[in-house]
């Protein structure tokens, strides 16, 4: 039985001092993550802060069992 991995997208915020934080919210699609960044950018952001969408493989196989 073949297993497939699904990508989960994490919103990661990087600060001006080099620290990074992965928010607890995850997105099923990259477009959802990009939409969250677009919404965030509507407000003025402090200098040196950035946001990125980072993919990560799901720990679940296609049948829902942990690998």
Secondary structure, DSSP 8 states (H G I E B T S, - for coil): ------EEEEEEEE-TTS-EEEEEEEESSHHHHHHHHHHHTTS---TT-EEEEEEEE-SB-TTS-B-
